[in-house]
């Protein structure tokens, strides 16, 4: 089955570095699970709020520079870690194909 990025994902990619956008767009073509991009570029103010709310641990987020995206398999089931793994493998494969280095946050 093939998937495509929806309106929400495309909007979330607005302002994201073109290399990261290319990786996400390639990943959706090769993934074994559908996924959505829930956040891309963040303002310093948004990052500060996430930090203050305990949802982030740094003000040195690559989201601020447009070099990071948050994604989840669709439909969202936070407990289905297997689908997250399939999505991460699609991103890593896409990055390798495009020769664009990425660091997958779930590997930290």
Secondary structure, 3 states (H helix, E strand, C coil): CCCCCCHHHHHHCCCCCHHHHHHHHHHHHHCCCCEEEEECCCCHHHHHHHHHCCCCCCCCCCCCCCCCCEEEECCCCCCCHHHHHHHHHHHHHHHHHHCCCCCCHHHC
